[in-house]
Amino acid sequence: MEGFPPAPVPSNGASLDDLRTAAAGCQACDLWERATQTVFGEGKAGAWLMLVGEQPGDKEDLSGAPFVGPAGEMLDQALAEAGIDRRLVYVTNVVKHFKWKPRGKRRIHQKPNAAEQRACRPWLDAELARVRPRAVVCLGATAAQSLISRDFRVTQQRGEVLPSPLGPPIAATVHPSSILRAPDAEARRTAYAGFVTDLRRIADTVGR
């Protein structure tokens, strides 16, 4: 697989705003060519919890903010039910540009490959260094396999808080978009309840 150079992250003295400005011009991999814009993380330095998804979706690509589409609305609702103040959380993605393929007039999500994830990883590492969260939660398999282990299985280990070389303890749960893809209303209710349970369990374990 073709590799890409690592993202051009500013020096350690850079603030989150500095990082966001620098990331707006990132061309470390080829995803920028078809994306509308970079979608950087959102939240404040000192946020106790960092949530990491796979990549921005269609609505996020157009707005420039993470988790603002249907999956983001579900995430906000689940955080509230789990007793987690959304204002005290930092949300971001492993990859900062939307990878897609056309289907008629729609833009359909494609999973970022390993080379694209590696190229974008310095941005996430810089976010972690600036935010310094007490815990990291991976939303979905791509984030979990990127940050925890390629062998990690969300279905088997979801909600379990693990030590991590990243610094703060890390856990994983499903991505809220997977709940939206459930086959029927009952399946969605069950999946959503499990998602809230995971978030509450993680928060209770690491301390809110």
C-alpha positions in Angstrom: 0.0 0.0 0.0 1.3 3.5 -0.9 2.3 5.5 2.1 1.9 9.2 2.8 4.1 11.6 4.8 2.9 12.4 8.3 0.7 15.4 8.8 2.6 18.7 9.2 1.7 19.3 12.9 3.1 22.6 14.5 5.5 22.5 17.4 4.6 21.5 20.9 3.8 25.1 21.9 0.8 25.2 19.6 -2.7 25.6 21.1 -5.8 23.8 19.9 -6.7 26.8 17.8 -3.3 26.8 16.3 -3.6 23.2 15.4 -7.1 23.7 13.9 -5.7 26.5 11.7 -2.8 24.4 10.6 -4.9 21.4 9.9 -7.2 23.4 7.6 -4.4 23.3 5.0 -3.4 19.7 5.5 -2.6 17.7 2.4 -0.7 14.9 4.0 -2.8 12.2 2.2 -5.0 12.5 -0.9 -8.3 12.7 0.9 -8.2 16.5 1.0 -8.7 16.6 -2.8 -12.3 15.5 -2.7 -13.3 16.8 0.7 -14.9 20.2 1.2 -12.7 21.0 4.2 -10.8 19.6 7.1 -13.0 18.7 10.1 -10.9 19.2 13.2 -11.9 18.2 16.7 -14.2 20.3 18.9 -14.0 21.0 22.6 -11.7 22.6 25.1 -8.3 21.8 26.5 -8.8 20.1 29.8 -11.9 18.2 28.7 -12.0 15.1 30.9 -13.2 12.8 28.1 -12.1 12.5 24.5 -14.4 10.7 22.0 -12.8 9.5 18.8 -14.7 8.4 15.8 -13.6 7.2 12.4 -14.0 10.2 10.1 -16.4 13.1 9.4 -19.5 12.3 7.4 -21.3 14.2 4.7 -22.9 16.8 7.0 -19.7 17.2 8.9 -17.7 17.8 5.7 -20.1 20.5 4.7 -20.3 22.2 8.1 -16.7 21.8 9.2 -17.7 20.5 12.6 -17.6 16.9 14.0 -20.7 14.9 14.9 -23.3 17.4 13.7 -25.3 15.0 11.6 -27.8 12.3 12.7 -25.1 10.2 14.4 -24.0 13.4 16.3 -27.6 14.0 17.4 -27.8 10.4 18.7 -24.4 10.9 20.5 -25.6 14.0 22.2 -28.7 12.3 23.4 -26.8 9.3 24.7 -24.3 11.4 26.5 -27.1 13.3 28.3 -28.8 10.0 29.3 -25.4 8.7 30.6 -25.0 11.8 32.7 -22.1 13.2 30.7 -22.0 16.9 30.1 -21.4 17.4 26.4 -19.7 20.7 27.1 -17.0 18.9 29.0 -16.2 16.5 26.2 -13.8 16.8 23.3 -14.9 15.0 20.1 -12.8 14.3 17.1 -12.0 11.6 14.5 -9.0 9.4 13.5 -9.1 11.0 10.0 -10.0 14.6 9.5 -11.3 14.5 5.9 -14.4 12.8 4.5 -13.7 9.8 2.3 -16.6 9.1 0.0 -17.7 7.6 -3.3 -20.6 8.9 -5.5 -23.9 7.0 -5.7 -26.3 9.0 -7.8 -26.4 12.4 -6.2 -25.4 11.1 -2.8 -21.9 10.9 -1.3 -21.4 7.5 0.4 -18.9 6.9 3.2 -15.8 4.8 2.5 -13.6 3.5 5.3 -10.2 5.3 5.4 -7.3 2.9 4.7 -4.3 2.3 7.0 -2.1 4.7 5.1 -4.6 7.5 5.4 -5.0 6.8 9.1 -1.3 6.9 9.6 -0.8 10.2 7.7 -3.5 11.8 9.8 -2.4 10.3 13.2 -0.1 13.2 14.2 -3.2 15.5 14.4 -4.8 13.2 16.9 -1.6 12.7 18.9 -1.4 16.5 19.1 -5.0 16.8 20.2 -4.4 14.3 23.0 -1.3 16.2 24.1 -3.2 19.5 24.3 -6.5 18.3 25.7 -4.9 15.8 28.2 -8.2 13.9 28.9 -8.6 11.5 31.8 -10.0 8.9 29.4 -10.4 8.2 25.6 -13.4 6.4 24.1 -13.2 5.0 20.6 -16.5 5.1 18.8 -16.6 2.1 16.4 -14.2 -0.5 15.1 -11.9 1.7 13.0 -11.0 4.0 15.9 -10.6 1.1 18.3 -8.4 -0.8 15.9 -6.4 2.3 15.2 -5.8 3.4 18.8 -6.0 0.1 20.8 -5.1 -2.9 18.7 -5.8 -4.2 15.1 -7.2 -7.3 16.8 -9.6 -5.4 19.0 -13.3 -6.5 18.6 -15.8 -3.9 19.8 -18.5 -6.6 20.0 -16.5 -8.5 22.6 -14.7 -5.8 24.6 -17.0 -2.8 24.5 -17.2 -0.7 27.6 -14.1 -2.2 29.1 -11.6 0.4 30.3 -8.0 -0.6 29.4 -4.5 0.9 30.1 -3.0 2.6 27.0 0.4 3.7 25.8 -1.4 6.9 24.8 -1.4 8.0 28.4 -5.0 8.1 29.6 -7.0 4.8 29.9 -9.0 3.9 26.8 -12.2 2.1 26.0 -14.4 1.5 23.0 -18.1 1.3 22.2 -20.1 1.3 19.0 -20.3 4.2 16.6 -23.7 5.9 16.9 -24.1 5.6 13.1 -24.3 1.8 13.6 -27.3 2.3 15.7 -29.0 4.2 12.9 -28.3 1.3 10.6 -30.1 -1.2 12.8 -32.7 -3.1 10.8 -35.8 -2.1 12.8 -37.0 0.0 15.6 -36.6 -2.7 18.3 -33.0 -3.4 17.2 -32.3 0.4 17.3 -33.7 0.7 20.8 -31.6 -2.3 22.0 -28.5 -0.9 20.4 -29.0 2.5 21.8 -29.6 1.2 25.3 -26.3 -0.7 25.1 -24.5 2.4 23.9 -25.8 4.5 26.8 -24.8 1.7 29.2 -21.3 1.6 27.8 -20.9 5.4 28.2 -22.2 5.3 31.7 -20.0 2.4 32.7 -16.9 4.1 31.3 -17.7 7.4 33.0 -18.3 5.7 36.3 -15.0 3.8 36.0 -12.7 6.7 35.3 -14.7 9.4 37.2 -16.6 12.2 35.7 
